Amino acid sequence: MRMADDGESGSDVVTDGIRVHVRSHFLPEHSSPQERRWAFSYTVTITNEGGEGATLLARHWVITDATGNEEHVRGPGVVGHQPALASGQSFTYQSGAILRTPHGMMQGEYLMERADGSRFDASIAPFALATPESIN
């Protein structure tokens, strides 16, 4: 997990040839500390670096705030898509999360399926959600 002074963080991991690269960013314009609401965006790039195609079927996110409260988010695909990635192809999307604390973290996995019907979980390595002030 890497953290920059501007409130950006990221992670990068490869599972069975599927690279998941994430960058997060604090959104002060959508946050309200008085209402215990801190908003973050994250951009995910999923790249098939393996020799076989794979389709993203489902997601599972674990969002943890600074007090240890966890929220599990599960569902089909990502942002309304179930991208099929041939070898060398990538899919990038952006989404967001709201925390009740100024920092926390996210991690999870994508359920992937090969053409032969075999399935595996592609890891999403932990990355920070943090305001610039909370990292000093």
C-alpha positions as CSV (number, residue, x, y, z in Angstrom):
1,M,0.0,0.0,0.0
2,R,1.4,3.4,-1.0
3,M,0.3,6.8,0.2
4,A,1.2,10.1,-1.3
5,D,1.0,13.5,0.4
6,D,-1.9,14.6,-1.8
7,G,-4.2,11.9,-0.3
8,E,-3.7,9.4,-3.2
9,S,-3.0,5.8,-2.4
10,G,-2.8,2.7,-4.5
11,S,-2.2,-1.0,-4.7
12,D,-1.0,-3.4,-7.4
13,V,-1.2,-7.2,-7.4
14,V,-1.3,-10.1,-9.9
15,T,-3.3,-13.3,-9.3
16,D,-3.2,-16.1,-12.0
17,G,-2.2,-13.6,-14.7
18,I,-4.8,-10.9,-13.7
19,R,-3.2,-7.6,-12.6
20,V,-5.4,-5.4,-10.4
21,H,-4.1,-1.8,-10.1
22,V,-6.0,0.7,-7.9
23,R,-5.5,4.4,-7.2
24,S,-7.7,6.2,-4.7
25,H,-8.2,9.9,-4.2
26,F,-9.9,12.0,-1.5
27,L,-12.8,14.1,-2.7
28,P,-13.0,17.2,-0.4
29,E,-15.8,18.7,-2.5
30,H,-18.1,15.8,-1.7
31,S,-17.1,15.4,2.0
32,S,-18.7,16.9,5.1
33,P,-16.7,16.3,8.3
34,Q,-19.6,17.9,10.3
35,E,-21.8,15.1,9.0
36,R,-19.1,12.5,9.5
37,R,-18.9,12.0,5.7
38,W,-15.6,11.6,3.9
39,A,-15.8,10.8,0.2
40,F,-13.2,9.0,-1.9
41,S,-12.9,7.9,-5.5
42,Y,-10.9,5.0,-6.8
43,T,-9.8,4.0,-10.3
44,V,-9.3,0.3,-11.0
45,T,-7.4,-1.1,-14.0
46,I,-7.7,-4.9,-14.5
47,T,-5.2,-6.3,-17.0
48,N,-5.0,-9.8,-18.3
49,E,-1.2,-10.5,-18.3
50,G,-1.7,-14.3,-18.7
51,G,-2.1,-16.4,-21.7
52,E,-5.8,-17.3,-21.3
53,G,-8.9,-15.1,-21.4
54,A,-10.9,-14.5,-18.3
55,T,-14.3,-12.9,-17.5
56,L,-15.0,-10.9,-14.4
57,L,-18.2,-12.3,-13.0
58,A,-18.5,-10.7,-9.5
59,R,-16.9,-8.4,-7.0
60,H,-16.4,-8.5,-3.2
61,W,-15.1,-5.4,-1.5
62,V,-14.3,-5.0,2.2
63,I,-14.4,-1.4,3.3
64,T,-12.9,-0.7,6.7
65,D,-13.1,2.6,8.5
66,A,-10.7,3.9,11.2
67,T,-12.8,2.5,14.0
68,G,-12.6,-1.0,12.5
69,N,-16.2,-1.1,11.2
70,E,-16.4,-3.2,8.1
71,E,-18.8,-3.0,5.2
72,H,-18.9,-5.9,2.7
73,V,-20.1,-5.0,-0.8
74,R,-20.9,-7.9,-3.2
75,G,-22.5,-7.9,-6.6
76,P,-22.3,-9.0,-10.2
77,G,-19.5,-7.4,-12.3
78,V,-18.3,-3.9,-11.9
79,V,-20.1,-0.6,-12.8
80,G,-22.7,-2.6,-14.8
81,H,-20.1,-4.6,-16.8
82,Q,-18.8,-8.1,-16.7
83,P,-15.7,-7.5,-18.8
84,A,-14.2,-10.4,-20.8
85,L,-10.4,-9.9,-21.1
86,A,-8.4,-11.7,-23.7
87,S,-4.7,-12.0,-23.1
88,G,-3.2,-8.4,-23.1
89,Q,-6.5,-6.6,-22.7
90,S,-7.4,-4.2,-19.9
91,F,-10.6,-2.7,-18.4
92,T,-10.6,0.5,-16.4
93,Y,-13.4,1.9,-14.3
94,Q,-14.0,4.5,-11.6
95,S,-16.2,4.3,-8.5
96,G,-16.3,5.7,-5.0
97,A,-16.8,5.1,-1.3
98,I,-18.0,7.1,1.7
99,L,-16.5,6.6,5.1
100,R,-17.6,7.9,8.5
101,T,-14.0,8.5,9.5
102,P,-11.3,10.6,7.7
103,H,-9.3,7.4,6.8
104,G,-9.8,3.7,6.3
105,M,-9.0,1.1,3.7
106,M,-10.4,-1.1,1.0
107,Q,-9.5,-4.6,-0.3
108,G,-11.3,-7.5,-1.9
109,E,-11.4,-9.8,-4.8
110,Y,-13.0,-10.3,-8.2
111,L,-14.5,-13.7,-9.2
112,M,-13.0,-14.6,-12.6
113,E,-14.0,-17.3,-15.0
114,R,-11.9,-19.0,-17.7
115,A,-13.3,-20.2,-21.0
116,D,-13.1,-23.8,-19.7
117,G,-15.5,-22.8,-16.8
118,S,-12.8,-22.8,-14.1
119,R,-13.0,-20.0,-11.6
120,F,-10.6,-18.2,-9.3
121,D,-10.5,-15.1,-7.1
122,A,-8.3,-12.2,-8.4
123,S,-7.0,-10.3,-5.3
124,I,-7.5,-6.6,-4.8
125,A,-4.6,-5.7,-2.5
126,P,-5.4,-3.3,0.4
127,F,-5.2,0.4,-0.3
128,A,-5.8,3.4,1.9
129,L,-8.7,5.9,1.8
130,A,-7.3,8.9,3.6
131,T,-7.5,12.7,3.7
132,P,-4.2,14.4,3.2
133,E,-4.3,15.7,6.9
134,S,-4.8,12.1,8.3
135,I,-1.5,10.8,6.9
136,N,0.7,13.4,8.7
